[in-house]
């Protein structure tokens, strides 16, 4: 039997036709370009709401970010932000390069190889840029001896790669001994482990990464006067497993 002859389908088609006629009456005073513009705007609005609902941030934060983004897109605000960023860039550049008087940088490999004396001359210029304040903490009686010993050790291991333990087992052994001596200072057990890093920032990032992977957190409290008698420091307060 044909679907149009069925009473239920006939009622559905009548309601659809009434809705079509109602939409045509409401849009009869609009031109074609207006209908097209409203349709595109409605599509973008729906996409914006869908993107807002997919975000993990609270709704208030999402609305605040959207309003802030709209304000920043205004021409006069954009010019003000651009001027502030340019001023900040110049201040950072001046602060970073305040010891570099020449402001001349190598951007490409030299056409001809540099001799050893030329390389040493360049290195001396770079070393003269900064004030070697860390040398003030050395004992004048043992400073030369210490620097000479460090230079000899560096000469032995300057081309080693700790990541290639098969090719440089000596560097791997030294790192393992450094770790074990450091862990022993903090009463680390047989299961304690670590890694040798090149600086304090790298150590902090590695500790954060290990904390995230292990789903644990360690709380630290800082109280310069009470806990350390004015010297400042960190005090571990506890360790707790995060919920799975």
N, C-alpha and C positions, 0 to 999 in steps of 0.2 A: 504494500500500500504506500502511496506517495506521502512524504512527510508533511507536505502542506495541507493535506486533507485531514490530518490528525488534529483533534481539538486542542491538545496541549501545545503543539507547535504553532497552531494558528494564533493562540493567545500570546506566545513568545514573540512571534513576528509582529503582532500588533503593537506590543510594548516597545520593541526595537524601533519600529517606524515612528511611534510617538516621540521617542527620545531623539531620533534623527531630526524630526520636524522642530522639536524644541530647541535643539542646538542651532539649526538654521535660522530660527526666529531671533535667537539671542545674538547671533553673529551677522545678522543682515546689515547692520549699520557699519560693519568693519570692512576695510579694504583687504585685498589679498596679502599685501606686504605686512599688514598688522597681524593677521592670523599667523603668518609664517614666523614673525618675530616672537609672538607670544608662545608659539609651540616650541621654538628653540630655547627660549628662556625657561620654560617649564621643564624641558629635558635637562638643562644644566642644573636647575634647582633640585630635581630628583637625584641626579648624580651626586650633587653636593651632600644631600641628606644621607645617601647611601655611604659615602665616604666618611661622614661624621659618625655614623653608627658602627662602622667597622673599626674605628680607632679604640685603643685600649684606655685612653685618657678619659677622665670624667667629662660629663657633658659641659659643665661650666668652663673647664679648661679648654675644651674644643671651641666653644663659642668665643672665649677670650682670644684664642689664637687666631680665629677667623677675623674677628674685628680688628685685631692688631695688624694682620696681614692686609686688610682693606685700607687701613689708615696709612700704612707704609707705602701702598701703591699710589697714593695721591701725589701729583707732580711736585708740589711745594715741599711735602714731607720727604719725598724721595731725594730732592736736591739737598735738603738739610742733612739727611742721613749720609749721602754721598760726600758732602763736605766734611762732616765729622769723621768719617772713615778715612778720608784722605789726610786730615790733620793727624789722626792717630797713627796712620802709616808712616808719616814723616817723623813723628816723635819717636816711634819704635826704631826706625832706620837710623836716626841720629844717635839714639842710645846704644844700639848694637854696634855701630861703626864709629863710635866716638874715639876709639884708640887707633883707628885706621886713617891716617892722614892722606894717603895717596888715593884711596878708593879705586884702586886698579885691580881687576880680578882676571884670573885665567878662565877663559870660557871655552877654549879649544886646546887640543894638544899642540905643543910647539912643533914647528916645522923641522927643527933640527934638535937632536938630543942635547941635553944640558950636561955639562961636565960636573964632576963631583964638587969642585969649589963653588960653582954657580949654585948648585942645589943647597950647599951649606950656607951660602950668602942669603938665599931666599928664606931658609929656615931661621937664620938669625934675625932677619927682619920680622918674621912672624912672631918669634919668641919675644922680641923687644916691644911688641904692641901692648902686652899685658904686664901689669905689675906682679911680679912673682912673690906675692905676699906669703904664700905657703912656705917659702924658704925661711921666713923669719922664725918659724917654730923649730927649726933644726938647731941642734947644738953646734956652735961654731967649731968645736974641737973634733966632732965626728961627722960633720956634714960632707966634707970632701971624700972621706972614706966610704960613707954610705952611698953617695952618688956614684962613686967608682964601682962599688959592688953591684948596684942596680944596673949600671951600664953593661957590665960584663954578663949579668944574668939575662938582660934583654937581648944581648948579642947572641946568646945561646938559643933563645926561644922566640925570637922576633918573627920567624917564619913558620912557627908551629900553629896548628889548628886543633883546639880542644875537641871539636866535633869529629875529627878523624882519629878516633882512639886507636885504630889499627896502625896508622902511620906515625902517630905521635903518642906512644904509651906513656912517656915521661910526663907530658902535660896533663894527661888524664889522671895519673897517680898524684901529682901535686894538687890538683883540684880536689880529689877525694880526701887527701890529708888535710887540706884547708877546711873542708866541710866537717870532717870528724873532729878536729880541734875546736872549731867554732861551736859545734853541737855539744861537745864536752863542757865548754865554758858555761853553757846554759842548761846543763844537766840533762841533755838529750839521751834517750834510751837507745837500745839496739835497733829499734824500728824507725828512729828519726832519720830524716833525709833532707836534702836541700840541693841547691844549685849555685854555682859561682856565676855572678853577674858582673857587668862592667861598671855599674854605677848605682847610686841610691834610687833613682827613678825607676830603673829597670827592675831592681829588687822589689820595689813597692808594687809595680804592675804584675810581676810574677806571683807575689803573695796574694794579690786580689784574684788573679786567675786561678790559683790553687784553691782559694777559699770558695770561689764559685763552683769549681768542678767538684770539690768535696762536699758542697752544700753545708758548709759550716761558717760560722762567723766568730770572730774573736773581738771582744769589746776592750777598748783602751780608754782610760781616763787620764786627763792631763791636769795636774794641779801643781803649778810651779812652786808655790810657797809651802803648802802643807805636806805634800808627799816627798819632795826632794830637798826641802830646806833651802829653797831659793835657787837651786841649780837647774830646775826644770827637768822634765823627763816624762816617760810613758809608764803606765802601770796596767798590767793585764788583769782584767776583772772576771773573765769567764769564757767558756766555750760551750756552744749549744748547737745541736743539729737542727737544721731547718726542716719544717714539715715537708714530706714528699708530695 
